[in-house]
């Protein structure tokens, strides 16, 4: 059953306020309308994220129906893995609640404890077996320069965690800004993009066009309306 469920997510890693192009909150809203959850990790460095940048991180995730976390560098790897796993389970739970409301007129929290535990086990299993399409969108603006070594390590850990899942996964990697453009597609969707090798290509420079970069990440999902997994059902976080 769960092999036919397709989860679509953008995981944005950034350390500061967007300062080029359109509103990233609006871009996240558009992603959600297309069934794509947007999760955001903001890296604390004592700079702009302490004020408007932190607020922007949370607003992007809220608009995209996802999660946000403000972290220190030492927490980044654990946070990336946790967020990807947890948001998949949250998506499944929302889908289960929708089905329960249609069938019995109640949600999971309204059921007896033994039934809730049974459904919780099903949700945990679903998070491991459902198919995942993930765009990893990494801010490589100039202010990220000192943080990229830790970002590379976190990407390696994410690859290990994804490979350990039972379900299929397709991962694309994008960085922004890019020379002569908004964002660079480092890797199109594939099952084994070699995240460890790709992470070595991350270099920092330029401003922070988060809104346009999110729009380009969205285009990877919707361009041509392709379906990599046939009749898979798609749920948004």
Number of C-alpha atoms within 10 A of each C-alpha: 7 18 17 15 21 25 26 25 30 28 25 26 22 26 27 27 22 21 12 15 13 16 17 25 21 17 24 28 19 17 27 24 14 16 18 27 29 31 29 26 24 25 26 19 16 10 15 13 20 13 12 12 20 22 13 20 29 21 20 26 26 20 22 29 23 26 23 21 20 20 15 13 18 12 13 23 18 12 19 23 18 13 19 21 17 14 22 26 23 17 22 25 22 17 15 17 17 15 14 15 12 11 10 8 11 14 18 19 10 10 13 9 11 9 13 15 13 10 16 15 11 16 22 17 16 22 26 20 20 24 26 24 21 24 26 22 26 25 30 27 22 14 19 21 14 10 15 20 15 15 23 20 15 22 22 18 18 21 17 13 15 21 13 10 15 15 19 17 20 18 22 23 23 25 25 28 25 20 10 7 11 21 24 19 17 17 17 14 18 15 15 13 17 14 21 17 11 15 19 12 11 18 17 20 16 14 20 24 24 30 22 22 29 29 19 18 28 22 13 17 23 13 8 8 9 10 11 12 13 8 10 16 14 15 20 25 24
